[in-house]
Amino acid sequence: MKSSYARMQSKLGFGELEMVLALVRGRTLGGAAERLKLDASTVFRTIGRIEKDLGERLFERSRQGYLPTELALELAHHAERMEAQLQEAREAAFKNGNEPSGVLRITTTDTILHGLVLPVLHHFSAAYPRIELELVATNAVANLNRRDADVAIRATRKPPEHLVGTRLGTLSAGVFASRAYLARQPGQLRLAEADWVALDESIPDHPSVKWRRQHYPKLVPRYRCNSVLSVAGSVVWGLGVGVVPLFLLRDHPDVDMLDGPVEELETGLWILAHPDIRHLQRVRLLFDFLKDQIRL
């Protein structure tokens, strides 16, 4: 007769691990169900059965969703490795004479997406029409360990050590104002007295926030935005002055740079991925493509 440990091992197959992984990534029953193309009740029953078989709780239920225990995270890690190996096997089976394919989920900020990625991405889609792109624009840092996304494109001076990536270049920034705004000023504009458009408290550690507070400690911005792209738009439409990356406004015919490029505002632009999927063909292709296409 099989021992209880042997019975437990026989029940913990890839399907069960995949379910745990989906709930770790999705955080809620609905989120996991959407990833697996199932209904939430099936996820609920399956997780309950797995916990009963293991004799240990895998998730703590809370208002924030299903919080994984250490055991759940360990099982999810094994599931990720199996998932990557399965994908690698599929690609090996079909690579001869077949086009690269699959879903590639990319996360970045709205600023980088609109200013740098979208202008060149149609070339990638034309070259690899069977790769399905999912674009997520957010200022929040996606958790690549939970596969909120496959690839992240981020402005950072120090990328996370647990991710692998390629530096695409250096982002420079300056202080800009529209010519219409400057024309409305009674005399020579002093930046300390200008109408500033700045980031709000949702991005407190942004280099532009730290730089402005250091150089203009008494200044109170007249306008606040929750994204750099919104700051740039406000500047273009004449609301005031603001710190904006050069790639957004340096070629704009109705805008002048009043100060810059400011060395203190420089930061690296990185494309990042989890080590388990960095080797996948579609991920490699995107890394190589953006390294070649992004011009800063």
PEKAKA-V33121 format. One line per field, one symbol per residue. ss: DSSP state (H for helix, E for strand, C for the rest). phi: phi as a letter, one per 30 degrees, with the letter a starting at -180 (. if undefined). psi: psi as a letter, one per 20 degrees, with the letter a starting at -180 (. if undefined). A space follows every 10 residues. Layout:
ss: ???
phi: ???
psi: ???
This chain:
ss: CCCHHHHHHH HCCHHHHHHH HHHHHHCCHH HHHHHHCCCH HHHHHHHHHH HHHHCCCCEE EECCEEEECH HHHHHHHHHH HHHHHHHHHH HHHHCCCCCC CEEEEEEECH HHHHHHHHHH HHHHHHHCCC EEEEEEECCC CCCHHHCCCC EEEEEECCCC CCEEEEEEEE ECEEEEEEHH HHHCCCCCCC HHHCCEEEEC HHHCCCHHHH HHHHHCCCCC CCEEECCHHH HHHHHHCCCC EEEEEHHHHC CCCCEEEEEE CCHHHCEEEE EEEECCCCCC HHHHHHHHHH HHHCCC
phi: .ddddddddd dccddddddd ddddddibdd dddddchbcd dddedddddd ddddiadcbc dbddjccddd dddddddddd dddddddddd dddcddicdd bjcbcccadd ddeddbdedc dddddddbdc ddcccbcadd dddddciead bccbdadbde ddccabddlc ccbaccaddd ddddddaddc ddcddccbdd ddbdcdeddd ddddcbdcdc edbbbcaddd dddddedidl cadbedddbd cddcbccdak dcedcdbdcb cbadedcedd eddeddeddd ddcdcc
psi: pqrhgggggh imahgghhgg ghhgghhrgg gghhhilaqh hggggggggg hghhkqphqp prhibopqrh gghghhghhg ghgghghggg hhhjhojqqq rrpoopqrrh ghghhgghii hhhghhhmii oppppooqiq oqnihjkhrh ppoqoqinqp hiqqrppiap pqrrpqqqhg ghhiphbppp hijroqprqa iimhjphhgg gghghmhipo qhqqqjqhhh gghhghjjhb qqpqqhihih jpijqqphpr pohiiqqqpq pqrqhhihiq ghggggghgh hhhpo.
